[in-house]
Every structure is written in structure tokens, then in C-alpha cells.
Amino acid sequence: METVVWSETRKVIISPDHSFVIIGERINPSGRKRLASEMAAGNYERVKQDAIAQVQAGAHILDVNAGLGVANPHEVEPRVLAEAIQAVQEVVDVPICIDSSVVPALKAGLEVAKGKPIVNSVTGEEERLEAVLPMVAEHRAAVIAICNDERGILYDPKERFLVAKKIVERAEAYGIPREDVLVDPLVLPAGAVPAAGRQVFEILRMVREELGCNTVCGASNISFGLPGRPTVNAIFLAMAIASGLTSAITNPLEPQIRLAILAADMLLGHDENCTRWISAMRQQEAPQAREERRRRRLERRQRRSAEL
């Protein structure tokens, strides 16, 4: 099953038969006070810089979030999210993932996003289903289905899977094809929830085998509050990909994450002749080789000076 999204000129396919899809997470003001204040003031230069950097680092899709933490998000966030999406589309040509918990902001984002975007997100809550799914159907977008509902966070993987199944079936009732629903198993912090990773891997396998949907997750949640976060995130992603994960909202600027994804793609047969892996290794080794040559030249000069 293929989930296909596109910008004006670029198409991205999310599928277990294609390379893993990276959705860049950096355009998000949560925890970034300077970015939040700039976006609130209508300054999107940093947003543009983040967009360019992520695409250059390998992001196939960009998640755009405008959660500023203000007291009146329903008034502010629709404008800011729409303007941020437009700013991103001025400098890069990749599909957009419209990220908000505010329904009017999702609507505003859908009105300006070019091509076929992803809506992030819908949950199993009745109110949310009824508010989000008609918009997704109207704009023929794809949507992320997060495995929680009115009960809050569910710790039993089977319960979370049932929420995913409910959302997929409800989406189909609104005319949204199953291939346009990306299931998010809901990644919880491993430091707070025992076996959080194992829960995700189990849900991913159930979704792949019983629903056939493609999947996505916010990968960095797994390491929240832990030291060595890039290492934890990279290993988690490799294990999740082996369990069936087909895309992730993550940081493409983190070298360990990029290499883990490239290695997983290679091992799953999505990198013909290991071309991308070999190219990445050469690029990584080039600065080290230059430094080694510089060190050797310096040593030779020092030896000649000592001989004189």
C-alpha cells in the first residue's frame, strides 16, 4: 500500500517497498523561545532557514507547527500557521505536514498548502473525528491517526491498535482511502514508561499485518528526559523500521539519525548497490582524511626543521 503526497513539482511515496521517509521536525516553536517570538511577530526568516537546512540534510517532507503557547491559540495560530507554510513554500519544494491541535489552524493550513499535504493529526475522540476528517476528505489530503482517544494515553498496545482501527474505518466512511491514513502508534518516553519501545514495535507489526496502513511517529519522544538522546533516537528508529515503520517526524540534521535510517534502508534492500550508504560514508570520511593529511604534512615539516 502506498501513501502518496506531493508539492507542486515533487512527489513522495510512503510505503514499505520504498525508502524510509523523513518528515523534518524543526519548524516547531515548542521549546524554542526565539523562534516562537519571531513567528508571533510575523518574522519567518528562521523558519525559512530551518526549511532549507532540513531539505538539504535529506528531509522529504516538512512538518510545520505554529503552537506558540499563547492564551488565544484559536485566534493567533491559524494566521501564523498559514503564514509559516507560505514562507516554507517560498524557499523549498517538498510536501507539507500541517501540524496543529487547533482545528481552525488545520483549516487555514489546508487552504494555503500546495499539492497534497498531510494533516497532523486526528485522534479517536469523537469530537476530533467529526471536526478533522471532513476537512481532510474535502481537500483530499492524507492524515495522521494518533492512537489515543477520550480515555487519554493507553498503555496496552492492543487498545491502541483498536483506536487506530476505529480511525481508519471512520476515515473510510468519510471517503478517505485507507492508503491516505498514516497510523501513529504514539511513542511514549522510555524513561517514564517501561518497555515503551516494545509497545511501539508491537503496534507497528499489528498495523502492518491487520490494517495494511503506512505508519509514522514522533521519534524523539522516546528519549525525552534521557541523556544521549541522538543515540537513543537513532537506535529506536532502526528497530522501528525493522518492525514496519515507514516514515517518522524527526530531525534530519542529526548525523546519527541520518546514518541509522540510511543503514536500515540499505539492509532492507531499498538502496540499490548500497549507493547512498557508500556515498554517505565517503562524505563523512572526507574531512577525517583531510585532517590526517594535514597532520602528516605538519609532522614532515617539523622533522625537516629538526634536521636543519
Contacts in CASP RR format, 6 or more apart in sequence:
PFRMAT RR
TARGET T0000
AUTHOR 0000-0000-0000
METHOD contacts of the structure
MODEL  1
METVVWSETRKVIISPDHSFVIIGERINPSGRKRLASEMAAGNYERVKQD
AIAQVQAGAHILDVNAGLGVANPHEVEPRVLAEAIQAVQEVVDVPICIDS
SVVPALKAGLEVAKGKPIVNSVTGEEERLEAVLPMVAEHRAAVIAICNDE
RGILYDPKERFLVAKKIVERAEAYGIPREDVLVDPLVLPAGAVPAAGRQV
FEILRMVREELGCNTVCGASNISFGLPGRPTVNAIFLAMAIASGLTSAIT
NPLEPQIRLAILAADMLLGHDENCTRWISAMRQQEAPQAREERRRRRLER
RQRRSAEL
1 15 0 8 1.000
1 178 0 8 1.000
1 179 0 8 1.000
1 212 0 8 1.000
1 213 0 8 1.000
1 214 0 8 1.000
2 13 0 8 1.000
2 14 0 8 1.000
2 15 0 8 1.000
2 17 0 8 1.000
2 18 0 8 1.000
2 179 0 8 1.000
2 214 0 8 1.000
3 13 0 8 1.000
3 14 0 8 1.000
3 15 0 8 1.000
3 142 0 8 1.000
3 179 0 8 1.000
3 180 0 8 1.000
3 182 0 8 1.000
3 214 0 8 1.000
3 246 0 8 1.000
4 11 0 8 1.000
4 12 0 8 1.000
4 13 0 8 1.000
4 14 0 8 1.000
4 116 0 8 1.000
4 179 0 8 1.000
5 11 0 8 1.000
5 12 0 8 1.000
5 14 0 8 1.000
5 61 0 8 1.000
5 95 0 8 1.000
5 115 0 8 1.000
5 116 0 8 1.000
5 117 0 8 1.000
5 118 0 8 1.000
5 142 0 8 1.000
6 12 0 8 1.000
6 95 0 8 1.000
6 115 0 8 1.000
6 116 0 8 1.000
7 89 0 8 1.000
7 93 0 8 1.000
7 94 0 8 1.000
7 95 0 8 1.000
7 96 0 8 1.000
7 114 0 8 1.000
7 115 0 8 1.000
8 93 0 8 1.000
8 114 0 8 1.000
8 115 0 8 1.000
9 93 0 8 1.000
10 93 0 8 1.000
10 94 0 8 1.000
10 95 0 8 1.000
12 21 0 8 1.000
12 60 0 8 1.000
12 61 0 8 1.000
12 94 0 8 1.000
12 95 0 8 1.000
13 21 0 8 1.000
14 21 0 8 1.000
14 182 0 8 1.000
14 214 0 8 1.000
14 216 0 8 1.000
14 246 0 8 1.000
14 247 0 8 1.000
15 214 0 8 1.000
15 246 0 8 1.000
16 208 0 8 1.000
16 214 0 8 1.000
16 244 0 8 1.000
16 246 0 8 1.000
18 246 0 8 1.000
18 270 0 8 1.000
19 265 0 8 1.000
19 270 0 8 1.000
19 271 0 8 1.000
20 241 0 8 1.000
20 245 0 8 1.000
20 246 0 8 1.000
20 247 0 8 1.000
20 248 0 8 1.000
20 261 0 8 1.000
20 264 0 8 1.000
20 265 0 8 1.000
20 270 0 8 1.000
21 60 0 8 1.000
21 61 0 8 1.000
21 246 0 8 1.000
21 247 0 8 1.000
21 248 0 8 1.000
22 58 0 8 1.000
22 59 0 8 1.000
22 60 0 8 1.000
22 61 0 8 1.000
22 247 0 8 1.000
22 248 0 8 1.000
22 250 0 8 1.000
22 252 0 8 1.000
22 261 0 8 1.000
23 59 0 8 1.000
23 60 0 8 1.000
23 61 0 8 1.000
23 62 0 8 1.000
23 63 0 8 1.000
23 97 0 8 1.000
23 118 0 8 1.000
23 216 0 8 1.000
23 247 0 8 1.000
23 248 0 8 1.000
23 249 0 8 1.000
23 250 0 8 1.000
24 54 0 8 1.000
24 59 0 8 1.000
24 61 0 8 1.000
24 62 0 8 1.000
24 63 0 8 1.000
24 249 0 8 1.000
24 250 0 8 1.000
24 251 0 8 1.000
24 252 0 8 1.000
25 63 0 8 1.000
25 218 0 8 1.000
25 220 0 8 1.000
25 249 0 8 1.000
25 250 0 8 1.000
25 251 0 8 1.000
26 50 0 8 1.000
26 53 0 8 1.000
26 54 0 8 1.000
26 251 0 8 1.000
26 253 0 8 1.000
27 47 0 8 1.000
27 50 0 8 1.000
27 51 0 8 1.000
27 54 0 8 1.000
27 62 0 8 1.000
27 63 0 8 1.000
27 64 0 8 1.000
27 65 0 8 1.000
27 84 0 8 1.000
27 88 0 8 1.000
28 63 0 8 1.000
28 65 0 8 1.000
28 67 0 8 1.000
28 99 0 8 1.000
29 35 0 8 1.000
29 36 0 8 1.000
29 39 0 8 1.000
29 65 0 8 1.000
29 66 0 8 1.000
29 67 0 8 1.000
29 68 0 8 1.000
29 69 0 8 1.000
30 36 0 8 1.000
30 65 0 8 1.000
30 67 0 8 1.000
34 46 0 8 1.000
35 46 0 8 1.000
35 47 0 8 1.000
36 67 0 8 1.000
36 68 0 8 1.000
36 69 0 8 1.000
38 44 0 8 1.000
38 45 0 8 1.000
38 46 0 8 1.000
38 47 0 8 1.000
39 47 0 8 1.000
39 66 0 8 1.000
39 68 0 8 1.000
39 80 0 8 1.000
39 84 0 8 1.000
40 68 0 8 1.000
40 70 0 8 1.000
40 76 0 8 1.000
40 80 0 8 1.000
42 80 0 8 1.000
42 83 0 8 1.000
44 83 0 8 1.000
44 84 0 8 1.000
44 87 0 8 1.000
47 64 0 8 1.000
47 84 0 8 1.000
47 87 0 8 1.000
47 88 0 8 1.000
48 87 0 8 1.000
48 88 0 8 1.000
48 90 0 8 1.000
48 91 0 8 1.000
51 62 0 8 1.000
51 87 0 8 1.000
51 88 0 8 1.000
51 91 0 8 1.000
51 92 0 8 1.000
52 91 0 8 1.000
52 92 0 8 1.000
53 253 0 8 1.000
54 62 0 8 1.000
54 252 0 8 1.000
54 253 0 8 1.000
55 62 0 8 1.000
55 92 0 8 1.000
55 94 0 8 1.000
57 252 0 8 1.000
57 253 0 8 1.000
57 258 0 8 1.000
58 252 0 8 1.000
58 258 0 8 1.000
59 94 0 8 1.000
59 252 0 8 1.000
60 94 0 8 1.000
60 95 0 8 1.000
61 94 0 8 1.000
61 95 0 8 1.000
61 96 0 8 1.000
61 97 0 8 1.000
61 118 0 8 1.000
61 247 0 8 1.000
62 88 0 8 1.000
62 92 0 8 1.000
62 94 0 8 1.000
62 95 0 8 1.000
62 96 0 8 1.000
62 97 0 8 1.000
63 97 0 8 1.000
63 99 0 8 1.000
63 120 0 8 1.000
63 249 0 8 1.000
64 81 0 8 1.000
64 84 0 8 1.000
64 85 0 8 1.000
64 88 0 8 1.000
64 96 0 8 1.000
64 97 0 8 1.000
64 98 0 8 1.000
64 99 0 8 1.000
65 81 0 8 1.000
65 99 0 8 1.000
65 100 0 8 1.000
66 77 0 8 1.000
66 80 0 8 1.000
66 81 0 8 1.000
66 84 0 8 1.000
66 100 0 8 1.000
66 105 0 8 1.000
67 73 0 8 1.000
67 77 0 8 1.000
67 80 0 8 1.000
67 81 0 8 1.000
67 100 0 8 1.000
67 102 0 8 1.000
68 76 0 8 1.000
68 77 0 8 1.000
68 80 0 8 1.000
70 76 0 8 1.000
70 77 0 8 1.000
73 102 0 8 1.000
73 105 0 8 1.000
74 102 0 8 1.000
74 104 0 8 1.000
74 105 0 8 1.000
77 100 0 8 1.000
77 102 0 8 1.000
77 104 0 8 1.000
77 105 0 8 1.000
78 102 0 8 1.000
78 104 0 8 1.000
78 105 0 8 1.000
78 107 0 8 1.000
78 108 0 8 1.000
78 109 0 8 1.000
79 108 0 8 1.000
81 98 0 8 1.000
81 100 0 8 1.000
81 105 0 8 1.000
81 108 0 8 1.000
81 109 0 8 1.000
82 105 0 8 1.000
82 108 0 8 1.000
82 109 0 8 1.000
82 111 0 8 1.000
82 112 0 8 1.000
85 96 0 8 1.000
85 98 0 8 1.000
85 109 0 8 1.000
85 112 0 8 1.000
85 113 0 8 1.000
86 112 0 8 1.000
88 96 0 8 1.000
89 96 0 8 1.000
89 112 0 8 1.000
89 113 0 8 1.000
89 114 0 8 1.000
95 115 0 8 1.000
95 116 0 8 1.000
95 117 0 8 1.000
95 118 0 8 1.000
96 113 0 8 1.000
96 114 0 8 1.000
96 117 0 8 1.000
96 118 0 8 1.000
97 117 0 8 1.000
97 118 0 8 1.000
97 119 0 8 1.000
97 120 0 8 1.000
97 144 0 8 1.000
97 249 0 8 1.000
98 106 0 8 1.000
98 109 0 8 1.000
98 110 0 8 1.000
98 113 0 8 1.000
98 117 0 8 1.000
98 118 0 8 1.000
98 119 0 8 1.000
98 120 0 8 1.000
98 141 0 8 1.000
99 120 0 8 1.000
99 121 0 8 1.000
100 106 0 8 1.000
100 120 0 8 1.000
103 131 0 8 1.000
103 132 0 8 1.000
103 135 0 8 1.000
106 119 0 8 1.000
106 132 0 8 1.000
106 135 0 8 1.000
107 135 0 8 1.000
109 117 0 8 1.000
110 117 0 8 1.000
110 119 0 8 1.000
110 135 0 8 1.000
110 139 0 8 1.000
110 141 0 8 1.000
113 141 0 8 1.000
116 140 0 8 1.000
116 141 0 8 1.000
116 142 0 8 1.000
117 139 0 8 1.000
117 141 0 8 1.000
117 142 0 8 1.000
118 141 0 8 1.000
118 142 0 8 1.000
118 143 0 8 1.000
118 144 0 8 1.000
118 182 0 8 1.000
119 132 0 8 1.000
119 135 0 8 1.000
119 136 0 8 1.000
119 141 0 8 1.000
119 142 0 8 1.000
119 143 0 8 1.000
119 144 0 8 1.000
120 143 0 8 1.000
120 144 0 8 1.000
120 249 0 8 1.000
121 132 0 8 1.000
121 143 0 8 1.000
121 144 0 8 1.000
121 145 0 8 1.000
121 146 0 8 1.000
121 184 0 8 1.000
122 128 0 8 1.000
122 129 0 8 1.000
122 132 0 8 1.000
122 133 0 8 1.000
122 136 0 8 1.000
122 143 0 8 1.000
122 144 0 8 1.000
122 145 0 8 1.000
122 146 0 8 1.000
122 167 0 8 1.000
122 171 0 8 1.000
123 129 0 8 1.000
123 145 0 8 1.000
123 146 0 8 1.000
123 148 0 8 1.000
123 149 0 8 1.000
123 163 0 8 1.000
123 167 0 8 1.000
124 145 0 8 1.000
124 146 0 8 1.000
124 148 0 8 1.000
124 149 0 8 1.000
124 150 0 8 1.000
124 163 0 8 1.000
124 166 0 8 1.000
124 167 0 8 1.000
124 170 0 8 1.000
125 149 0 8 1.000
125 150 0 8 1.000
126 150 0 8 1.000
129 167 0 8 1.000
129 170 0 8 1.000
132 143 0 8 1.000
133 143 0 8 1.000
133 170 0 8 1.000
133 171 0 8 1.000
133 174 0 8 1.000
133 176 0 8 1.000
134 174 0 8 1.000
135 141 0 8 1.000
136 142 0 8 1.000
136 143 0 8 1.000
136 171 0 8 1.000
136 174 0 8 1.000
136 176 0 8 1.000
136 180 0 8 1.000
137 174 0 8 1.000
137 175 0 8 1.000
137 176 0 8 1.000
141 180 0 8 1.000
142 180 0 8 1.000
142 181 0 8 1.000
142 182 0 8 1.000
143 171 0 8 1.000
143 176 0 8 1.000
143 180 0 8 1.000
143 181 0 8 1.000
143 182 0 8 1.000
144 182 0 8 1.000
144 183 0 8 1.000
144 184 0 8 1.000
144 216 0 8 1.000
145 164 0 8 1.000
145 167 0 8 1.000
145 168 0 8 1.000
145 171 0 8 1.000
145 181 0 8 1.000
145 182 0 8 1.000
145 183 0 8 1.000
145 184 0 8 1.000
145 213 0 8 1.000
146 184 0 8 1.000
146 186 0 8 1.000
147 154 0 8 1.000
147 160 0 8 1.000
147 161 0 8 1.000
147 163 0 8 1.000
147 164 0 8 1.000
147 183 0 8 1.000
147 184 0 8 1.000
147 185 0 8 1.000
147 186 0 8 1.000
147 203 0 8 1.000
148 154 0 8 1.000
148 160 0 8 1.000
148 163 0 8 1.000
148 186 0 8 1.000
149 163 0 8 1.000
149 166 0 8 1.000
153 186 0 8 1.000
153 188 0 8 1.000
154 160 0 8 1.000
154 163 0 8 1.000
154 186 0 8 1.000
155 193 0 8 1.000
155 199 0 8 1.000
157 185 0 8 1.000
157 199 0 8 1.000
157 202 0 8 1.000
157 203 0 8 1.000
157 206 0 8 1.000
158 206 0 8 1.000
160 185 0 8 1.000
160 186 0 8 1.000
160 199 0 8 1.000
160 203 0 8 1.000
161 203 0 8 1.000
161 206 0 8 1.000
161 207 0 8 1.000
161 210 0 8 1.000
164 183 0 8 1.000
164 185 0 8 1.000
164 203 0 8 1.000
164 207 0 8 1.000
164 211 0 8 1.000
164 213 0 8 1.000
165 210 0 8 1.000
165 211 0 8 1.000
167 181 0 8 1.000
167 183 0 8 1.000
168 178 0 8 1.000
168 181 0 8 1.000
168 183 0 8 1.000
168 211 0 8 1.000
168 213 0 8 1.000
171 178 0 8 1.000
171 180 0 8 1.000
171 181 0 8 1.000
172 178 0 8 1.000
178 211 0 8 1.000
178 212 0 8 1.000
178 213 0 8 1.000
179 213 0 8 1.000
179 214 0 8 1.000
181 213 0 8 1.000
182 213 0 8 1.000
182 214 0 8 1.000
182 215 0 8 1.000
182 216 0 8 1.000
182 247 0 8 1.000
183 203 0 8 1.000
183 207 0 8 1.000
183 211 0 8 1.000
183 213 0 8 1.000
183 214 0 8 1.000
183 215 0 8 1.000
183 216 0 8 1.000
184 215 0 8 1.000
184 216 0 8 1.000
184 217 0 8 1.000
184 218 0 8 1.000
185 199 0 8 1.000
185 200 0 8 1.000
185 203 0 8 1.000
185 204 0 8 1.000
185 207 0 8 1.000
185 215 0 8 1.000
185 217 0 8 1.000
186 200 0 8 1.000
186 217 0 8 1.000
187 196 0 8 1.000
187 197 0 8 1.000
187 200 0 8 1.000
187 217 0 8 1.000
187 218 0 8 1.000
187 219 0 8 1.000
187 221 0 8 1.000
187 222 0 8 1.000
188 196 0 8 1.000
188 199 0 8 1.000
188 221 0 8 1.000
188 222 0 8 1.000
189 196 0 8 1.000
189 221 0 8 1.000
189 222 0 8 1.000
189 223 0 8 1.000
189 224 0 8 1.000
189 225 0 8 1.000
189 226 0 8 1.000
190 196 0 8 1.000
190 197 0 8 1.000
190 222 0 8 1.000
190 223 0 8 1.000
190 226 0 8 1.000
190 232 0 8 1.000
191 224 0 8 1.000
191 225 0 8 1.000
191 226 0 8 1.000
192 224 0 8 1.000
193 199 0 8 1.000
196 222 0 8 1.000
197 222 0 8 1.000
197 236 0 8 1.000
197 239 0 8 1.000
197 240 0 8 1.000
200 217 0 8 1.000
200 222 0 8 1.000
200 240 0 8 1.000
200 243 0 8 1.000
201 239 0 8 1.000
201 240 0 8 1.000
201 243 0 8 1.000
202 243 0 8 1.000
204 215 0 8 1.000
204 240 0 8 1.000
204 243 0 8 1.000
204 244 0 8 1.000
204 245 0 8 1.000
205 243 0 8 1.000
205 244 0 8 1.000
207 213 0 8 1.000
207 215 0 8 1.000
208 215 0 8 1.000
208 244 0 8 1.000
214 246 0 8 1.000
214 247 0 8 1.000
215 244 0 8 1.000
215 245 0 8 1.000
215 246 0 8 1.000
215 247 0 8 1.000
216 245 0 8 1.000
216 246 0 8 1.000
216 247 0 8 1.000
216 248 0 8 1.000
216 249 0 8 1.000
217 240 0 8 1.000
217 245 0 8 1.000
217 248 0 8 1.000
217 249 0 8 1.000
218 248 0 8 1.000
218 249 0 8 1.000
218 250 0 8 1.000
219 233 0 8 1.000
219 236 0 8 1.000
219 237 0 8 1.000
219 240 0 8 1.000
219 248 0 8 1.000
219 249 0 8 1.000
219 250 0 8 1.000
219 257 0 8 1.000
220 229 0 8 1.000
220 233 0 8 1.000
220 250 0 8 1.000
220 251 0 8 1.000
222 232 0 8 1.000
222 233 0 8 1.000
222 236 0 8 1.000
223 229 0 8 1.000
223 232 0 8 1.000
223 233 0 8 1.000
223 236 0 8 1.000
226 232 0 8 1.000
230 254 0 8 1.000
230 255 0 8 1.000
230 256 0 8 1.000
230 257 0 8 1.000
231 256 0 8 1.000
233 250 0 8 1.000
233 251 0 8 1.000
233 254 0 8 1.000
233 256 0 8 1.000
233 257 0 8 1.000
234 254 0 8 1.000
234 256 0 8 1.000
234 257 0 8 1.000
234 259 0 8 1.000
234 260 0 8 1.000
235 260 0 8 1.000
237 245 0 8 1.000
237 248 0 8 1.000
237 250 0 8 1.000
237 257 0 8 1.000
237 260 0 8 1.000
237 261 0 8 1.000
237 264 0 8 1.000
238 260 0 8 1.000
238 261 0 8 1.000
238 263 0 8 1.000
238 264 0 8 1.000
240 248 0 8 1.000
241 261 0 8 1.000
241 264 0 8 1.000
241 268 0 8 1.000
242 264 0 8 1.000
242 268 0 8 1.000
250 257 0 8 1.000
251 257 0 8 1.000
252 258 0 8 1.000
255 284 0 8 1.000
258 280 0 8 1.000
259 280 0 8 1.000
259 284 0 8 1.000
262 271 0 8 1.000
262 276 0 8 1.000
262 277 0 8 1.000
262 280 0 8 1.000
263 277 0 8 1.000
265 271 0 8 1.000
265 276 0 8 1.000
265 277 0 8 1.000
266 274 0 8 1.000
266 276 0 8 1.000
266 277 0 8 1.000
271 277 0 8 1.000
END
